[in-house]
Amino acid sequence: MRRRSLRSRLTLLIAAAVALAVAVSAAACWLLARAEMRDQIARSLTRLRPAADQVAIALRDCRGDETQRRGPRPDWDPSGRSWQIVAPDGTVCVWAGSAQVRPSAAERALTTGSILRDAVTTDGTSVLVHTTRYVPAPGPPGRFPEPAPSAPVTISVFRSTAEMDQTLGILAVVFGSVSVLGVAGAAVAGLWLARTALRPVARLTRAVEHVARTEDLTVTIPVEGEDEIARLGRSFNTMTAALSSSQERQRRLVADAGHELRTPLTSLRTNIDLLLRSEATGRAIEPAAKRRLLANVKEQFEEMSSLVGDLLELSREAESGESSAEIDFHEVVAAAVERARRRGPGLRFDVGLDPWQVHGDARGLHRAAVNVLDNAVKFSPPGGLVTVRLGNGVLTVRDEGPGIPQDELPHVFERFWRSPSARGLPGSGLGLAIVAQAVRDAGGRVSVENAPGGGTLATLELPGTPPSA
């Protein structure tokens, strides 16, 4: 069963369920018909009361007084019912030559009430027998009247069930045929329902197989309705869109990283080639030029180290569970401010920090605060003021720099994007991208805008609570 396809299993389940329902219904109808026909025969037996002269003739025949009969027996029941008298010793008195039923012990000992049972006559006919004890009511005298019996007698009235059995046999054939046709129709309907119901699943399966075979994440499947299959289709489309976006970001990251690394690598190779050529030819470079050359090599190495560090920070996956903890964000910002003071010794800092506790990655949030303050230091004029405020989970950093052109503001969080006016300054263009990622990982929001009166205003909103006292 497990090796079958989902469609065949669904078809078999539908056919089996319908077959069971049809079989139960047919059996119930057959049993109800049997009970009704049996009840009709039983009612016809209970309504029969032989006349007194008929009982007297049966008793006379049982005593061997056949010669005393003064005429033919009266026809007592043309409907096919028969009857017999049961004596306590088991003797049965019937019409001469009539079939009889062997009485049971309960019928021989019957004194009150009645007994209804199935039996077989002496000639092998299946009958239904109703036995009761009563005195036949005297009837009008016949052509050859017999004296009525003076004591109560036990009489068993029986009727053949052959017609009932024949009718039940026909009904069994009819119900069986209907059941077979019903099961066949259910199988066909089940196959059609399975194909109809699983058509969206088949489309989804083909799409998944196509993605697995070609790694083409642009594939989408049409979705109709609001049922579970439609929800599954929407989830698949959302998943492929997210994977495609992630793949595109990965390609862009690799391409941008290669582009950014190409410049310092080229400069390093040129400077090192110059040093090697000087050593190979014996033409020494002037000491001052050599110092400048080595300083440039060192600067390129530092730039590459910073770039590689930024790439590692940006490309690492968000850690969950163990790396997230409750951190005092105001202490993180205070440490970043002290670092910024050392990097901008000629700048003035106006700092106001209210205690605030955040649940997140301490390293990522520290890097975000450092990058925001480094930008403020980098673009502030000599002697400029950097204002830092933290209140109710909102960190604002404002500088007195030249600001950002309005058309460049939408790009400030893009990876490797650098303003044309800032390309002469050190940096990789990843600082604000790292800030945005760290803040998003902590469930917050970040924005950068031009401050009123000049300068740039960076805002970080982080959910959290004031630390408990």
MIDREN-220054 format. One line per 2 residues: their letters; for each residue x, y, z of C-alpha. Coordinates in steps of 0.02 Angstrom, whole numbers, m for minus. Layout:
BEGIN
a = X:Y:Z  ...
***
This chain:
BEGIN
mr = 0:0:0  142:119:41
rr = 220:90:m130  65:150:m220
sl = 46:328:m278  m57:450:m177
rs = m187:452:m316  m210:262:m315
rl = m216:257:m126  m349:393:m123
tl = m449:300:m256  m438:137:m158
li = m490:224:2  m642:304:m81
aa = m692:140:m164  m670:45:m1
av = m772:171:97  m914:167:m31
al = m905:m23:m40  m921:m35:148
av = m1067:88:150  m1157:m3:7
av = m1126:m173:87  m1193:m116:255
sa = m1345:m35:174  m1382:m189:67
aa = m1364:m306:215  m1476:m194:321
cw = m1609:m189:183  m1601:m378:161
ll = m1618:m408:347  m1763:m285:359
ar = m1852:m371:213  m1824:m542:291
ae = m1890:m483:459  m2044:m406:378
mr = m2087:m562:276  m2058:m674:425
dq = m2168:m561:530  m2307:m572:399
ia = m2299:m763:401  m2301:m761:591
rs = m2454:m648:595  m2544:m762:472
lt = m2508:m911:585  m2568:m826:744
rl = m2734:m781:663  m2775:m964:618
rp = m2899:m1058:727  m2957:m1227:660
aa = m3142:m1266:682  m3197:m1390:815
dq = m3248:m1525:690  m3077:m1510:604
va = m2988:m1539:770  m3108:m1683:809
ia = m3069:m1766:641  m2881:m1751:675
lr = m2904:m1828:848  m3013:m1968:777
dc = m2881:m2009:645  m2747:m2008:781
rg = m2850:m2137:879  m2867:m2248:729
de = m3052:m2212:702  m3030:m2179:516
tq = m3170:m2302:478  m3294:m2197:575
rr = m3274:m2053:455  m3443:m2012:378
gp = m3384:m1910:232  m3240:m1812:155
rp = m3139:m1694:265  m3183:m1512:250
dw = m3053:m1397:165  m2995:m1291:311
dp = m2857:m1176:242  m2826:m1152:56
sg = m2681:m1026:90  m2550:m1160:116
rs = m2548:m1166:304  m2550:m1332:395
wq = m2577:m1382:574  m2554:m1526:692
iv = m2605:m1575:869  m2463:m1610:989
ap = m2494:m1731:1133  m2393:m1721:1296
dg = m2308:m1885:1253  m2251:m1817:1086
tv = m2386:m1897:980  m2436:m1791:830
cv = m2611:m1795:758  m2630:m1731:580
wa = m2735:m1758:428  m2706:m1929:355
gs = m2555:m1916:238  m2515:m1735:286
aq = m2337:m1679:326  m2296:m1652:506
vr = m2165:m1566:613  m2072:m1655:750
ps = m2124:m1565:910  m1993:m1496:1029
aa = m1989:m1530:1215  m2050:m1353:1250
er = m2200:m1380:1135  m2246:m1545:1219
al = m2240:m1464:1391  m2330:m1303:1338
tt = m2476:m1255:1450  m2488:m1067:1423
gs = m2427:m939:1298  m2356:m981:1127
il = m2194:m1032:1040  m2131:m972:869
rd = m1986:m1066:789  m1911:m1126:625
av = m1924:m1310:585  m1919:m1439:445
tt = m2066:m1554:404  m2051:m1741:381
dg = m2044:m1716:193  m1899:m1591:208
ts = m1993:m1428:188  m1932:m1277:288
vl = m2075:m1203:386  m2113:m1075:520
vh = m2208:m1152:667  m2322:m1064:791
tt = m2377:m1172:937  m2511:m1123:1063
ry = m2632:m1209:1182  m2818:m1178:1168
vp = m2989:m1257:1146  m3058:m1235:971
ap = m3212:m1127:972  m3366:m1222:918
gp = m3419:m1176:745  m3577:m1198:646
pg = m3615:m1381:609  m3548:m1446:445
rf = m3615:m1579:332  m3529:m1709:441
pe = m3510:m1630:612  m3393:m1707:739
pa = m3405:m1687:929  m3290:m1551:997
ps = m3145:m1602:1111  m3185:m1583:1295
ap = m3007:m1534:1355  m2881:m1405:1296
vt = m2761:m1461:1161  m2591:m1400:1096
is = m2596:m1352:913  m2446:m1310:803
vf = m2486:m1209:648  m2349:m1201:517
rs = m2320:m1132:344  m2184:m1157:215
ta = m2050:m1022:201  m1999:m1076:25
em = m2075:m923:m56  m1992:m810:72
dq = m1825:m895:44  m1845:m879:m144
tl = m1887:m695:m129  m1741:m666:m12
gi = m1626:m753:m135  m1684:m638:m274
la = m1658:m488:m160  m1483:m549:m117
vv = m1440:m560:m302  m1512:m387:m333
fg = m1424:m308:m185  m1261:m395:m230
sv = m1271:m330:m408  m1310:m155:m348
sv = m1164:m166:m227  m1044:m220:m365
lg = m1105:m81:m479  m1093:42:m336
va = m915:m8:m297  m866:4:m481
ga = m948:175:m493  m862:227:m331
av = m693:174:m401  m722:277:m558
ag = m784:426:m457  m640:405:m335
lw = m514:407:m476  m594:564:m548
la = m599:648:m377  m419:598:m342
rt = m361:671:m507  m460:830:m480
al = m408:853:m298  m225:811:m329
rp = m203:914:m487  m132:1062:m387
va = m18:941:m295  42:873:m463
rl = 82:1051:m520  175:1082:m358
tr = 270:918:m378  323:963:m555
av = 379:1134:m496  482:1061:m354
eh = 560:933:m470  601:1071:m595
va = 684:1174:m458  782:1022:m397
rt = 838:981:m574  879:1155:m639
ed = 900:1259:m478  786:1387:m560
lt = 707:1481:m415  602:1596:m525
vt = 470:1459:m547  297:1496:m476
ip = 137:1396:m480  m37:1467:m508
ve = m142:1474:m350  m331:1475:m342
ge = m447:1470:m193  m416:1474:m6
de = m403:1289:37  m253:1195:108
ia = m182:1159:m66  m192:1344:m110
rl = m104:1389:52  31:1262:12
gr = 52:1338:m161  68:1513:m90
sf = 195:1451:37  295:1370:m103
nt = 294:1531:m205  346:1631:m53
mt = 485:1508:m16  554:1510:m193
aa = 544:1700:m196  641:1711:m32
ls = 771:1586:m94  788:1679:m259
ss = 811:1843:m166  940:1763:m51
qe = 1030:1688:m200  1031:1857:m288
rq = 1098:1943:m132  1233:1811:m120
rr = 1283:1839:m301  1287:2026:m274
lv = 1389:2005:m115  1518:1897:m204
ad = 1524:2013:m354  1537:2170:m249
ag = 1666:2092:m134  1771:2042:m284
he = 1756:2217:m353  1804:2299:m189
lr = 1950:2179:m161  2018:2206:m335
tp = 2076:2385:m300  2181:2352:m143
lt = 2248:2191:m218  2303:2281:m375
sl = 2385:2417:m273  2472:2289:m162
rt = 2536:2191:m312  2602:2350:m394
ni = 2694:2407:m238  2765:2235:m202
dl = 2821:2216:m384  2909:2383:m370
ll = 3001:2327:m212  3049:2160:m291
rs = 3111:2244:m450  3216:2362:m346
ea = 3295:2216:m255  3321:2118:m417
tg = 3403:2260:m514  3505:2327:m370
ra = 3432:2501:m394  3386:2553:m218
ie = 3233:2658:m188  3258:2820:m94
pa = 3223:2796:93  3082:2924:97
ak = 2998:2845:m56  3022:2673:16
rr = 2939:2726:180  2793:2798:85
ll = 2782:2637:m17  2783:2527:139
an = 2656:2640:225  2545:2623:73
vk = 2563:2433:78  2517:2435:262
eq = 2367:2545:227  2309:2427:90
fe = 2326:2279:207  2225:2369:341
em = 2092:2413:213  2084:2230:158
ss = 2075:2169:338  1934:2291:374
lv = 1844:2238:216  1862:2053:255
gd = 1801:2084:432  1650:2178:368
ll = 1612:2039:245  1621:1907:380
el = 1509:2010:493  1384:2041:355
sr = 1378:1865:286  1367:1771:450
ea = 1197:1695:485  1096:1763:628
es = 1134:1658:780  987:1601:883
ge = 953:1540:1058  1121:1532:1144
ss = 1197:1692:1068  1046:1801:1110
ae = 1036:1870:1285  977:2017:1387
id = 1105:2155:1366  1119:2331:1436
fh = 1115:2431:1276  1162:2593:1362
ev = 1327:2514:1414  1357:2457:1235
va = 1329:2634:1172  1440:2706:1308
aa = 1583:2592:1254  1557:2642:1072
ve = 1561:2827:1121  1728:2804:1210
ra = 1799:2722:1055  1734:2866:948
rr = 1816:2994:1065  1984:2910:1034
rg = 1958:2910:846  1904:3093:842
pg = 2010:3182:971  1964:3354:906
lr = 1777:3327:913  1654:3372:1050
fd = 1529:3243:1114  1362:3280:1196
vg = 1303:3115:1270  1143:3073:1364
ld = 1104:2889:1393  954:2820:1488
pw = 965:2639:1546  887:2518:1421
qv = 891:2329:1413  877:2237:1247
hg = 864:2054:1202  984:2018:1059
da = 1161:1982:1002  1284:2088:1102
rg = 1421:2081:969  1303:2132:827
lh = 1227:2278:925  1400:2337:981
ra = 1457:2336:800  1301:2434:748
av = 1333:2569:879  1517:2580:832
nv = 1479:2598:646  1351:2736:673
ld = 1472:2835:783  1618:2802:664
na = 1516:2880:522  1479:3031:632
vk = 1664:3050:672  1717:3024:492
fs = 1604:3159:420  1611:3287:562
pp = 1716:3443:531  1862:3481:649
gg = 1794:3536:817  1619:3481:768
lv = 1488:3420:890  1422:3241:895
tv = 1260:3225:992  1214:3053:1060
rl = 1047:3019:1147  967:2857:1209
gn = 792:2862:1282  651:2735:1284
gv = 746:2620:1167  780:2756:1034
lt = 963:2795:997  998:2953:896
vr = 1169:3006:833  1185:3178:752
de = 1339:3256:676  1376:3426:599
gp = 1442:3360:435  1388:3403:258
gi = 1239:3285:261  1184:3167:123
pq = 1110:3223:m44  924:3187:m47
de = 935:3073:m198  1065:2965:m110
lp = 968:2934:51  874:2779:m16
hv = 1042:2692:m50  1133:2718:115
fe = 1093:2541:181  1143:2452:21
rf = 1298:2344:26  1456:2422:m46
wr = 1364:2582:m90  1467:2738:m60
sp = 1424:2917:m97  1531:2990:m236
sa = 1585:3127:m115  1645:2997:12
rg = 1743:2880:m100  1906:2965:m56
lp = 1881:2923:127  1926:2753:203
gs = 1787:2625:213  1709:2481:122
gl = 1529:2540:104  1468:2401:221
gl = 1454:2497:384  1270:2547:374
ai = 1222:2380:295  1293:2295:451
va = 1196:2418:560  1033:2379:470
qa = 1059:2191:486  1101:2198:672
vr = 951:2308:711  833:2196:610
da = 899:2042:700  853:2125:865
gg = 678:2166:801  707:2352:783
rv = 711:2486:647  846:2602:583
sv = 841:2760:478  960:2896:417
en = 906:3071:367  971:3247:354
ap = 954:3340:518  868:3509:525
gg = 1000:3644:517  1131:3531:436
gt = 1218:3369:472  1156:3191:474
la = 1038:3107:599  1044:2918:622
tl = 903:2838:723  901:2661:795
el = 740:2598:878  760:2440:981
pg = 622:2352:1079  662:2321:1261
tp = 629:2374:1439  714:2483:1569
ps = 824:2373:1681  744:2327:1846
a = 812:2414:1998
***
